Amino acid sequence: MTEAIEALLDEQIAAGEFPGAAWAVRFRGGEIAAGARGLAARLPAPRGATANTIWDAASLTKPLVTATLALLAVDTGTMRLADPVIRLAPELKASRGADRITLADLLAHRAGFQAWYPLYTEAADRDGYLNAIARRPLRYWPGSGEIYTCLGFILLGVVLERLFDRSLPDLARERLFEPLGLRDSHLCPNAALRPRIAPTELGNAHERLMVCDRGLSFSGFRETLIHGEVNDGNAFHMGGAAGNAGLFSTASDVVQLAATFLDDGGELLSPALRNSATRNQTLGLAEGRGFGWLLRGDSPSHPAAPLSRGAFGHTGFTGCSVWCDASRGVVVALMTNRIHPSVEPTSIQAVRRRLNEIVVGYV
């Protein structure tokens, strides 16, 4: 299996798909195979990727951190899936229909928010971000549609911070990383870890263009190499981490985090809640989603197509992904910085699918 995975990655590195990558596969029972190929950095000097390289996991933050913390709150009775979010985010009173948004709606991307908006063009702190979110009109009545949205998970992150009176990095460390023994997972990683962290973009050229395309302006874009800081603009300007992005981790840590949603992944979450989280909560809507998780699609081109029905996972803008096949008891992570040093068109979904094909062939 290792030879086949490395051959795939070497092929894609040579094709310019990404500078380098790390991978990990967790098998039933907890055994992990892992490796890396290519470069973790091209700039300021070439640096090889290793199994211990720490990557900006981007939107893997949503299921692995934010959704998991929310589900832990449900498991302990601190919150209920049916609780209106407005109780902890009264700013939503300014948005028509937002009083109906529940915790379950946020977790399943069915709350009504648009996919993305540069909140940092209107706000500079958490309270300001919530006010900016409340000013964005809902695209549909809560529960009646599905749009994958960063705004909903940014809101969810702030709700969790208010609920526990703790920052999201502290919550993640105290309730996830330390209990699971994950020493290489961080929100807002310490500067001392930079030699192990793969850099991402050279400045914020991609988001600058997205902001300009919306007729907006912002003077605070980063111009230098983004290294050891979250690439996502909303998370960065919110303090370095938010409910949508901010997780830095190794491939091995990522598969262990994801495995908490499998039957043999420990007792972090109750079996009933694990099952709910990985079951379709958006039946009849645009895309099948659980609580925080994307579910395997029916298209042959879907990255999880080689996996069993019921497989679930997530992807990240930086090039990272994780997919879980509960039937086979396997978790597959691919960590890359495909946006280093700039965002270019890639075929990363096809690479993810081929990686899953290789693993399935050996399980």
Phi, psi and omega in degrees: 000316182301316180298319180293319179295315181294324177297317177300312182294319178299320178299315183286326175295317179296328179280355179085017181293321177199159179293323182191176183200154169240152181221156174209143176232124175256129181259166177303130183102345173106353179295138181236131169252141185208159177188183181203155178218156172075207187254137169280335182213138168262325181240150357285348176210150180301136179217128185290147174278144176227172177296341180264002177296138178259131186242151170287107186279357174051236187285357169298342175304323185302301181281322189283334182243293190295310180295321181295318177297319179295318180292326174298321178296324177291317181300325182270359178083007180288328175223164173239150180301330182272000182294133174293131183292336184299340179297326179256353179225070183297345176302335182293350177302337181284350184250120181300125178091346185290342178293345180268354183290127178254169175302319179298322179298316179297314184297328184259010179058039180236025184277341179111357182283152173292167187293314187207149173202139180283084183301333181293348175282347182237346188214159182232357179213177185299315179298319178296321178299316180296320176297321179293320177297318181296334179282347179275118182296141177296143181276341177200165180293134181309130179091348185262355181210183179214120171226122176297121191223132171287326184300318181297322181280333170297315176301315181298321178299318179292321177301317179295320179296320178289322181298317184257356183054042178221151176289157179299317176301320179293317179299316181297317181294313187284327188254345181238296190295311181293314178300328181270357180070031182264103184271350184250019177244134186209149159250132187058065183298148178297145181302334181295342180274355185306322179300340179262351186266135176281128177288166178242245188283155168270090185080179184257044185301321184293311180290328176303316179294320179298320179293316179297322180297337179265008178071023181254170177223153180201136185255002187256021180293143175287144183249338184262178181300130178274112188216114182082003175239147179299136181288324183300128184294316180299317180292319181297311184283353175270357179125002177114346178203146177212179182293344182264334185199159178138347179287130169245132186198166172268165178298321181293320177295322181298316180291331177287322175298313181295328183293346176295349178262006175257162183297330182258019185265016179099188187243029179299316179242151178291151179305320181297319181286324174301316181296318179296320184294331184253011176260154183294115179256008181229041181305132179081359180259189192299317187216143181286120181224143169265212176266097183090338187257147168269135181265155180304129178270169183273345182292138177298340181272354180298139182300335179263010183305324180288346185274169182292156170301138185096356177294152181215158181184200179195160178235165178227148184301327181290347180117000181276156176200158173215136179226139184240127176246096185296325181297321180268348181070031186238145175233133184237124178240138172235123181241121178219169169238067183298346181263013179259124000266005179211160180276119179230157176299137179222173177246043187298328180296321179293324177296317178299318180296316180295323176297316178297323178298317180298313183296315180301326180293345183248355182268000000 
